[in-house]
Amino acid sequence: MGRASSLFNGTGEQTLISRVSPTTRQREFLQNSWNALAEHLKVSLRDKHGYPISTWLQGSYKYGTLIKPVHRGEEYDVDLGVYFGWGQGENLEPTADQLRRWVQQELVDYRDQCAEVQSVAEPPKERCSRASYQHQFHIDTPVYHLNSDTDKRRLACLTKGWEGSAPGAFY
């Protein structure tokens, strides 16, 4: 086994880790892409709707466990949570459906100005919207309400309304 260890995480050309991990160039493209999308969403959603907006990278990219897709045609998956902040008792509390529509529309607008975005999934998924990029990856954008008074989070679902969720606590 000692001689085989270099095949898993050694300096050789064909190691297991090099075969399942994205390249440095792919990681840079992923990071630049999600950073640009996060900035666009924070500014545009805040300016249009007046709520404080924050984002949180979550999922396999956050945990450092991102691996190459198994099958040809599959994509890397990056998850970028979008958080709308407001406290209890605010007069005009948007619904889960409204938040989802706002984010979906921003992804469509962003696609029209960002050459790397190939498509935005229509209809969106139950718990997130998806923007597919060049170089075989997509960014899923789950949408949350962050209660600024209690620091509680809830996920905006399309048909089920609000769902309790705390990806930051899981991390």
N, C-alpha and C positions, 0 to 999 in steps of 0.2 A: 504494500500500500504506500510506503514511503516514496517509491519511485513514481507512483501514479499521481501523487498530490500535485505535482506541477501541471497536470492536465486540468485541474479544477480552478486554480487561481495562481498559476505561475506566470512567468514572463514569456512563455512560448506564444507562437502565432495563433494556435488553435486551442485555447483554453475554454472551459465551460463558461466562465464568467464573461469572456469576450464574445461568446456566441449568444448569450441570452441578454446581455446589457446593451442599451443604446450607446452609440459612439459618442465621443466628446462633441463632435459637430452636431449630432442629433440632439443631445442634451442642451447645447447652446441655443439651437433653433427653438426647442420646446420652451426654454426659460424666457427667451426674448419674446416669443409669441404670447405666452400667458401673462407676462408683465405688461405688454402693450395693451392686451385686451382688458386686463384689470384696471389700468389707468383710464382707458376709454370709458369703461362702465362706471367707475367712481365719479368721474367728472360729469359725464353726460346725464346719468340718472339723477344725480344731485341737482344739476342745473334745471332739468326738466320737471322734476317732481318735488324738490325741496327737502328731501329727507337726507340725513347723513348716510353715506354709503361706505362700506368697508368690504374688503375681500379677504378670503382665507384659502390658501392652497391646501387641499386635503387629498386623501387617497394615496395610491402607491407612489406617486412622485414625491409627496410630502414625507413618506416613510422611507424613501430611498430603496424601494423594492420594485421600481418600474422595470419591466422586462420586455423584450421584443415580442411582438404578437406571434402566436404559435402558427397561424395559417396565413398563407398568401392572401392579400387583400384586406386583412384585419388591420386595425389601427392602434397605435399607442393611445392610452386613455389618461388624460389629465383632468383633474376635478378642481374647479375654482368656485368656491362658495361666494355668493353675493349677499351681503347683509344690509337690510334697510333698518335704520335705527329710529325708534321713537319710544316714548314712555307710556305709562298707563294713563288712560283717560284723555288721550289726545282727541280733539274734535273730529278730525277726518282720518280715521284709520282705514287704510286701503285693505281690500280683501286679498286672500291668497291668490286668487285668479288674476286680480289686477296686477300684482307684483310680477307674476309669471308673464303676463302679456307685455308689460313694460320691458322686461329683460329680453324676451323673445324679439321684440321690435328693435331693441338696441343691437342685438346680434345681427339682425338683417341689415340694419344701417351700417354696421361695422364691416360686414361682408362686402358691401358696395364700395367701401373706401380702402379695404385692405386686400391686396392682391394675393396674399398667402391663404386667405380663407376661400375655400372652394364651394362650401355650401353650409346652410343652416337647416337642420332637420325640421321638416314640417309634415305632420304636426309634431310639436315637442313631446318628449317623454313625460310620464306622469310626475316624476320628481325632479326633472331638470330639462334644460334646453341644451342643444348640442351644435357646436360649430366645428365642421371638419376642415382641416388644413392640408396644405401640400405636405409632402414628406411623411405620409402615412400616420397621421395622428389627429385626434379630436380633443376639444375641450368641452366637458360637461359643466354646466353652470346651475347647480342647485341654488334656490333662492330662499332666504331666511328673513324672518323678522327678529331683530335683536332688541329686546326690551331694555332701554337705557336705564330704567329704574331698578330692575331686578337682575339684569345680566342673563336672563333666560332667552333661549332661542327656540324658534319653531320653524319647521320646514313648510314652504308653500307648495302644496300639491295641486294639480289641475282639477281633479274631480273630487278629491277627498278633503279639500280645504287645508286646515293647519294640522301638522303632525309634530309631536315633540321630537326634538333632535338636538344633539350637541356634539358635532364632530370635533371641536376643539378639546372638549373634555376627554374624548376617546383618545386623542393624540397624546 
